[in-house]
Amino acid sequence: MSTESLTGDRQAAKEVLRTRRRATHAPSPLQVLQDWYVGLFIAATLLTMLFAATGPAILQPDCDTAVCLDAGGHDVVALVAAALGLLAAVVGLRAVGPVSADPGQASWLLSTPADRALLLRGQVLRVLLVAVVAGASWGVLVGFAVASGAGLSAAPVVSVVACAAVGLLVCLLLTPITLRRQGGSFVSARAARAVPDGELARAGQVVQAVTAATLMLDTVALEVLAARRRLARRGRYASRPGAGGPLPSILVHEFHALARRSRQLLTALLSCVGALVVGLLLGRLAGAVLAALVVFAVARTSAGGLSTWLTTPGLRRALPDHPGAVAAVLAVPPFVMAVVGSLIAVGALGLPWWAPVAFAFAAMAGAMRACDPPPDLGAAFATPGGAVHVGLIQRLVLGPDIVLAGAAVVLIGAAVDQGPLALLACAGLAAWQLLRPRD
């Protein structure tokens, strides 16, 4: 066989190797759509339900059940919502990278001579897509408030589309700015090549935790990540001696630990402001339900010591004091924060004076119930997103069930003017969770 007959095959082989080395091969748009169709379908369904519920309530509120704001009030709400959305976009993009790598990529792919820009390009595009969808969706909600403030409730399309476009453009601008801060360049390829390995691992942990929490309907991954980082930062603080006996010492230590979690607490309290805005726009019922859930989040954020005590049988056996007494002492700081969050979330909804205290009691009861061991997975049933186990749903509602029951008690007590009984019922829920045996 002559050498000339092999020239074409040799040239084709070189082209294949050159193409693979440059990583120009990419999946087709149809393949990408097949990989993402479940997520896109679920996101589209949830956003449609959200807009269908919030749009009419904001544009044409029922003044008998909701607080009817004037034009200036709607403008203030739109401005506050836009500021909160901008803050969330900046913090969220900074937390997830946008350039990140999971442990598999960091261990196997990034240690090779392959170009990092090509290996990490997909992650940057995914973050950009999620940011654009979230920014445009938040812009739609802001557009509803802008349309109401401008007197365009009958024809809000222009305001809604304009605000959605602004939200989309803001995310498109923030992504390269965040890339510049992370990797020193506005271009994703250059930034990906310059990001340190530690930063890639940090962002990858956040992405994995958020993905796991979304897919598994459970916040355990986020809690584990937060606890790991809190323990890593603990070396910055000097140990402080206790004051008095064992129980006062525990209380002093818990207040110091609460001060170290100031950033997480501030974020949780800002969510209480959002719940108040929702209550003013959508009515007392929606505001009370959302306020109960965000106050529950405040209680869980500030109840680190209480959660550790309730979930560690060996620790309870190691201390000679009564478990209920120690739990009551550890519950003081989160209860105080829950009262503060309740005052923010329901202070302007027209509820009685005792309602914030009752919400705080219900939130503490839910936070302690959420410390129970997770149930078994149990049976599975089919959903558009795949098989979902019954145990995951039970784990998700473990805690919020008591919180929502407490919110119902508060609303019923306010409606029938039986405040003391409602407050006593919510306090009874908290006392039941505080004193019931767990071993």
N, C-alpha and C positions, 0 to 999 in steps of 0.2 A: 504494500500500500504506500502510495507516495505521500510525501510530507505536505504537499499542497492540499490534499484532500482533508487533512486534519486542521487546516488553518481556520476554517469556519467554526468548527467545534471548539477550538482553543479560544477563539475570540468571544464566542458565546459564554464559555465558562468564565472568562475574565469579566465579562459584563455582569454575570450573576454575582460573582464575588464582590465586585465593586459596588453593586447595588445593595447587597446585604451589609457590606462594611459601612456604607453611608446611611444605612437604616432608612432608606427611602420607601420601603414597603410599608404600607399602612392598610388597616382593614377598610373595607368598602363602607360607604354610608349605610347600606342595608344591614351590614353586620353590626355596626354601631347602634342602629335603631333596634335591632333584635336584642342587643345586650341591655339597652336602657328602657325598653318599652314598658316594663312593669313599673319602674320608678316614675317614668313620665306619666303613665296612666294614673297612678295613685296621687301624684302631685297635682295633676289637672283636676282630678275629682275633688280633692280637699280644697283647692283654691276656689273652685266653682261654688262649693258649699259655703266657704267663708264669705265670698263676695255676695252671694245670694242672701246670706243672713245679716251681714253688716250694712250693705248698701241701703236697703229700704229703711232700716232702723236709724241710720244717720241722716239720710236725705229727707225722710218724712217721719219724724219721731212721734210717738204717741205720748202726748204731754201728761196723760193720766198716770203712766207707769215710768216715764223717763223724764229727766231734767231737760227742758227745752231751752237751748242756749240761743242767745241773739247772734247777730253777725260777728260781732267782736269776739264772742266766746268761741265760736267755731274757728275763727282765725287763730286764736291762741292755742286751741287744741291742735290745729294743723301744724302750727309752728313747733309746739312741743313734740308732736309725733315725728315730725321731720328731723328734729334734733336727736331724739332717741334713736331713730333709724340710722342716722349718720354715725352716731356713737357705736351702735351695735355692729354696723358694717366695718368700721375701723378695727374694733376689738376682735371681731370674728375673723376677719382676714389676717390680722396679725397672729391670731392663735393657731390657725391652720396652715400657716406658711406665708404665701400660697404654695411654695415649693416644699414638699415633704416626701418622706420615704418610709415605707413600712420596714420592719426588721428583716424580712426576706430580701428586699431590694438592697438595704444597707449592707447586709452580710455577703451577698453573692454577686449582685450586679454592679453595685457602685465600687466594689473593690477591684473590678476588672479595668482594663484600659479603654473600655467602651466610653463613648461620649455621654456624659451625664445629662447634657441638654436633651438628647433624644430619649434617654431612659425616663426622665422626669417630666417630659412635656405633657404626657397624658394627665398627670395629677394636676398640673397648673390649669389645663383646660377644664377639668372637672370642677375645680374650685371656682373658676371664672363662671362656668355655667350655673352653678348653684347660687353664686353671689348675684348674678344678673336676674335670675328668677325671683330670688328673695327681695332684691331691691325694687324690681318692677311691681311685685305684689304689694310691698309696703307702700309704694307710691300710689297704687290704686286706692288704698285706705286713706292716705293723706288727701287724695283727690276728692274723695267723698266729702271730707270736712271742708276743703277749699270751696267746693261747689255750694255747700250749704251756707258758708259765710258770704259768698258772692251773690247769693240769691238765685242760683242756677239749679235748684233742686229738680226742676222739671226737665232740664236738658244738661245733665252733668257730664256728657261724653267728652267734651273738649277738655274740661278740667281734669277728669280722670286719666285720659290718655296723655295729657301733658305731664302730669305728675308721675305717671308710670314711666314715661320716657326720661324724665329727670332722674328718677331712681335708678333706671338702667344705666344712664350715662355716668352717674356718680360711682356706681360699682365698676364700670369700665375704666374710670379714671383712678379709683382707689387701688385697683389691682396692680397696675404698674408702679404706683407709688410705694405700695407695700413690698413689691419685688425689689425696688431700689433700696429700701431699708434693709431687706433681708440679704440680698446678694450684691448690692452695690451697682445695679444697672436696671434701667427700665425695660430692657429686652429680656424676655424670659430665658433665652438660651444662655446669655452671658450670666444672668443671675443664678441660674441653676448650676453652672460650672463653679461659681464662686461661693456658694452657700457651704458653710462648714458642716462636717458630719454630725456634730452635736446638735446643731439647729435643725438639720433634717430629721434626726431621731426625735427631737422634741415635738416638732410639728406632726410627725407621723403618729406619735402616741395620741395626740389630740384628735387627729382624723380617725384613727381606729376606735377611740372611745366614743366619739360622736356617732360613727357608723354603727357600732355595736348597740348603743342606746336606741338608735332609730329602728334598727332591724329587729332587735329582741324585745322592744317595748319595755325596757328596763334601764334604770339609771345607775346600775351597779358599776358599770365600766367608768362612768364619769366620776362617781364617788371614789372609786379606787385611785383614779388618776389624781384627783384633788388631794386625797389623803397622802399619796406618795410624794407629791410636791410639797405638801405642808410639812411632812416629816423631813424632807430634804432641806427646807428653809429653817427648821427648828434650831439648827446649830448656831444661827445668828443671835439667838437670844440667851442671855444668862439665866441660869436657874434661880428662882426666887424661893426663899423659905416660906412655909405656911405661917398662919397666925392662929394662935389658940389651939383648940383640940383638933381631932381628925376631921370632923365635919366642917368647921370654919376654914381649915386649911384647904380642904377640897373646894370650897366655895371660892376662896381667894385665887386658887390655881385656875379654876374654870373661868373666872373673870379675866385673868391674864391671857388665857388661851383665846377668849372671845375677842380681846383687843388685837391679838395677832391675826385674826381672821377678818379684819376690818374691810378689806377689799371685797371679799365674798359677801359680807353683810351689806355693804353699800350697794352692790349689784342687786341683791335680793330686795332691798328697800326701794330701789328704782322700779322694780317690777310692781311694787305696790302702787306707785304713781300711775303706771300703765293700767292697773286694775281699776283705779279711781276714774281714769279717763273713759274706760269702757263702760263703767257703771253710769257715768253722766250721759254717755251717748246712747247706750242700749237699754237703760232702765235699771231699776233697783234689783230685779231678780238676777239678771246677767251679772251685774256688778257684785252682788253678794256671793254668787257662786265662784266667780273668778277671784274675788277677794279672799274667800276661804282657802282656795288653792295656793295663792301666792303667800298668804300668811303661813300656811303649812310649809311652803318652801323656806320661808324665813326661819321657822322653828327648826326645821331639819338642818339648815345651814349652821345655826348657832348651837345646836345640841350635840356637838362632837363628844364631849365627855359623857353625856347621858346615853348616847348611842353605844359608846364603848362599854359602859357599865351594863346596859341591858343585854348586849349581845355576847358577853364574856362570862360564862358561868364560873370559871376558875377565879376570876377577879372578885366576883361576889362572895365566893367561899373564902377568899383570902382575908377579907376585912371582917372584924368582929361586929361591926355595927349592923343594925337591921338594914336589909337591902332597900326597903321602902324609904327609910330615913335618908340613906345616901342618894337614892334616886330623887327624892324631894329636894335635896340641896342642889344636886346637879341640874334640876329642872328650873331653878330660879333664873339664871341668865337667859336661857332661851325663852322663858315665859315673858320676861321683860321686853326682849326684842320682838316677840310676837305681839305684845300689846302696842308697841310703837308702830309695827307694820300695820296692825288693824286700824289704828287711828289714822294712818295715811290712806289706807285703802277704802275705808267706809266712812271717814269723817264728814264728807260732804254729800252723802247719799240720803240724808234725812232720817237715819235710823236713831233709836234711843241711845242715851248715854252709855247704857250697859252693853250695847252690842259689841264694841271693840273688845271688851274683856271676855265676853262669851266666845267670840271668834278665836281669841288667844287660847282659851281653855280647849276648844275643839281642835285647834291646830296642835296643841301639845299632846292631846290624846291620839291624834293621827300620827304624830311623829314617833310616839312610843309604840304604837301598834305596828308601824313600818319596820321596827327592829325585830319583829318575830322572824323565826327561821322561814326561808322561802318554801312554798309547797312543792310537791313533786310536779313533774311536767304534765302527767296525766294524759288524757286523750288528745288527739289532734284533729282539727277540722280544716277543710280547704278554704282558702281565700284567694282573691286575685293576686296577692303577693306571695302565695305559697302556703305551706302548712303552718298553722299556728297552734301551739299547745295550750290547753286550758290553764295549765299551771302558770304560764306566762301572763295570762290575763288576770289570774288571781293575784299574782305578785304585783302587778301594776296597780290594782285597786286596794292593795293592803295598806291601809293608812288613809288614803283619800276617801274611802267609804265612810269612816267615822267623821272626817272633816265635813263632808257634804251633808251628813246627817245632822251635825251641829249647826251648819248653815240653815238647814230647813227648820230646826228648832228656833233659831234666832228670828227668822222671817215670820214663823207662825206666832211666836211670842210677841213680836212687834205688831202683828195684825190684830191679835185679840187682847192686846194690852196686858200681857201676863209676863212682864219682864223678870221679876224675881224667880218665877218657876223656870223660865227658859235659861236664866243664868245658872240656877242650881242644877239643871239637867246637864248643861255643858261642863260645869265643874265636876259633876258626878262622873261623866265620861273620863275626864282627866284623872280623877282619883281612882277609878276602876283600873285604868291602864297602869297607874303608878304603883298600886298595891297588889295587883294580882300576882300569884306565884309564877315564876318562869323556869324553874328547875324541874 
